[in-house]
Amino acid sequence: RLARPARDVTVWTALRAPGGEPFPADFCPCHPGRQRECVRSSDCALRALWQRVRWTLEQTLSGITLDDLRRDERAMTVWLDDGQPADAAFRDAFPKETPCS
């Protein structure tokens, strides 16, 4: 059970609940890999990429509530596209039926 109504809980909030922020600001100093310090700690393209991915996720998922997820796939696609049908490139990238192997 949820502590609040589904319409009051964003997907971003739910995602962070079990383990905190994805890619927190202190991630790199805390996870240097096999070395004591990351050799890229002062200049890292991946850090910039992950910060952008995190920001994009937060911006998108903060605008979607758990209640919004009750939509079926077609309704969600239309809703995410602001009422416009999904563009052909998106439909082609994600076919309706994907065979499992």
N, C-alpha and C positions, 0 to 999 in steps of 0.2 A: 504494500500500500504506500501511496505517496503521502507525505506530510502536508502538501498543499494541493489544490486542484491542478490538474494537468494543464489547464490554460494559463496557469501562473508559473510554470516551470519551463524554462527554455532548454533546448537540446544542449546548448553550451553549458548550462549549469549542471545538467544531468551527466554530461560527459566528464566534467571535472570532479564530480562528487566522489567517485571511488579512489582516485589517485592524484588529484590536484591538476595543475596546469600541464597541458602538453607543451613540451619544450620550454620550461621556465627559464628565466633570465640567468639563473645560476647553474644551468645544466652543464655547460662546458667545463667550468672549473671542477665540478663534482664528478665528471665522467671523462677523464682524459684518455681512456682506452688502456693500452698495455703500458704506457709510459707514466711517469710521475706527473708530467704536464704535457698537454697537447702542444705539438710543435706549431700549430696554427692558432694558438690562443689569442694572438694580437691581430691577426688578419685571416679571416676564415670566410670563404664564399658559402660554405654549407650553413654556417650560422646565420648568415643573411637570408639564405633561402628558407631555412626552417622558421625564422622569425616572420617572414612574409606568409608562409603557409599557416602558421599559428594565427596571425592577425586575420587572414582571410577566413579561416575556420571560425574564429570568434565573431567576426562581422556577420557571417552567414548564419551560423547556428544560434546566435543571440536573438535573431529575428524569427525563429521557429520554435513553437512550443510543443510539448509532448502531445497536447490536444490536436495540433496541426497534423501530427503523424497518423491520425486516424483516417486520413484520406487514402483512397486507393492510388495506385501508381499513376494512372492517367490524370486524375484530379490534382495530384501533387505536382506533376510535371507542368500542367497548365498554371497552377497557382504560383509555382516558382518562376515561371516565365511571365508573370504579371498578366495572366489571362490570355497570353498569346500562345498558339500551338508551338510545341518544341520545334526547333529548326532541324533541317535534314541532317546536318553534320552530327548533332547530338543523337538523333534517332539511329543513324547508321553506326555510331560508335557503340551503342548499347541496344543490340537487337532484342526483340521481345522474348525470344526463346533461345537460351544459351545452353547447349548440351553440356552435361557434366561428364568428366572422364574419370 
